[in-house]
């Protein structure tokens, strides 16, 4: 069984290579998604609190109720490598 990979910045599942970010040499990274990390750099210079506000609307758009999305992302982000 293949373990699910999650972006260590926003927590998004990265089931497909097209969702993975890139290093400076253009190779894919298993650590961050393409929305958070491209060409070896974060795409946005944000605080963890700002990332929560970015993520919640996307989670709601995918069908999760806002209070549940906010609770999940607030609990998840502090454990990800970008925010440790």
C-alpha positions as CSV (number, residue, x, y, z in Angstrom):
1,X,0.0,0.0,0.0
2,X,1.3,3.4,-1.0
3,X,1.2,6.0,1.8
4,X,-0.6,9.2,0.9
5,X,1.6,12.2,0.6
6,X,0.5,15.6,1.9
7,X,1.9,19.1,1.3
8,X,4.0,20.1,4.2
9,X,2.8,23.7,3.8
10,X,-0.9,23.5,3.3
11,X,-1.8,19.9,4.0
12,X,-3.3,19.2,0.6
13,X,-3.1,15.5,-0.5
14,X,-0.7,15.0,-3.4
15,X,-2.0,11.8,-5.1
16,X,-0.7,12.8,-8.5
17,X,2.7,14.0,-9.7
18,X,1.1,17.1,-11.3
19,X,0.2,18.3,-7.8
20,X,3.8,18.2,-6.6
21,X,6.0,21.3,-6.4
22,X,9.3,21.7,-8.1
23,X,12.9,22.1,-6.9
24,X,15.3,24.7,-8.4
25,X,16.3,22.2,-11.0
26,X,12.7,21.5,-12.0
27,X,12.5,18.1,-10.4
28,X,9.4,17.2,-8.4
29,X,9.4,17.4,-4.6
30,X,7.4,15.0,-2.4
31,X,7.3,17.6,0.4
32,X,5.3,20.5,-1.1
33,X,2.5,21.0,-3.6
34,X,2.7,23.1,-6.8
35,X,0.4,25.7,-5.3
36,X,2.8,26.3,-2.4
37,X,6.3,25.6,-3.9
38,X,7.7,26.2,-7.4
39,X,11.3,26.3,-8.6
40,X,12.6,25.8,-5.1
41,X,10.8,28.6,-3.5
42,X,7.5,29.1,-1.6
43,X,4.9,30.8,-3.9
44,X,3.7,33.0,-1.0
45,X,5.4,34.5,2.0
46,X,2.6,34.0,4.5
47,X,2.1,33.2,8.2
48,X,0.4,30.0,9.4
49,X,-2.7,32.1,10.2
50,X,-2.7,33.5,6.7
51,X,-2.4,30.0,5.3
52,X,-5.4,28.9,7.3
53,X,-7.4,31.7,5.7
54,X,-6.2,30.7,2.2
55,X,-7.0,27.0,2.8
56,X,-10.4,27.2,4.4
57,X,-12.3,28.5,1.3
58,X,-10.8,25.7,-0.9
59,X,-11.9,23.1,1.7
60,X,-15.4,24.6,1.7
61,X,-15.5,24.5,-2.1
62,X,-14.7,20.8,-2.0
63,X,-17.8,20.2,0.2
64,X,-16.6,20.5,3.8
65,X,-18.6,22.8,6.2
66,X,-16.6,25.9,7.1
67,X,-16.4,25.2,10.9
68,X,-15.2,21.7,10.2
69,X,-12.6,22.9,7.6
70,X,-11.3,25.6,10.0
71,X,-11.0,23.1,12.9
72,X,-9.2,20.5,10.7
73,X,-6.7,23.0,9.1
74,X,-6.0,24.7,12.4
75,X,-5.2,21.3,13.9
76,X,-3.2,20.1,10.9
77,X,-0.9,23.0,10.0
78,X,1.2,23.2,13.2
79,X,2.4,19.6,12.6
80,X,3.6,20.2,9.0
81,X,7.3,20.8,8.4
82,X,6.9,24.4,7.1
83,X,5.3,25.5,10.3
84,X,7.4,23.6,12.9
